[in-house]
């Protein structure tokens, strides 16, 4: 009798494990996915912002599958006209994206605001025509000219409103982070591109703005696999930095959502 009772207990335990595993797999299979194209330049690809955004979304209910069309120093005008071998319009037309993110060059809102207004509209119209939603990547001021931040933010916000696009307030997030922690190193040594921390804050802002979700917890280690299946290390974070950025994103993104 004892042996039979033990066997029944083992069977019950195994059954519960299998059911739990099956429920987990089913939940994963039902996870919503969004295909996101990032259009921009080095402000998009330095420190792998699209990839980090996708990895952050692993802890959310919506998985973001990211792709990028980028080249260093590119303006939206370059993307639209196909300069320097860019195929952005063709990529948008031939693929079914849910969201297309547009990023103007870092000083475009300061010195060429008419250009961003013109080409953002052309892109937004094309994006909507293809059944996707346009998002605008509001960038940050260069380290030596923080006074540019307000102009950058306002131009992006005006363009977003004019084209019924969603703003991704990365610049505002950087601004608040620097106000709360003046010594934080968001910039690379060149004073313009994002450091590892700057890229993570940017990606965190993207993931939360797009999914309208805040993660319950975030990993400290971010990596991906190359074409050979080998792990590629992207970044390592301190838990205190993650906690700090969570508070920043809550204050900047959540009120907009």
Order of alpha helices (4+ residues) and beta strands (2+ residues): alpha-beta-alpha-alpha-beta-alpha-alpha-beta-alpha-alpha-beta-alpha-beta-alpha-alpha-beta-beta-alpha
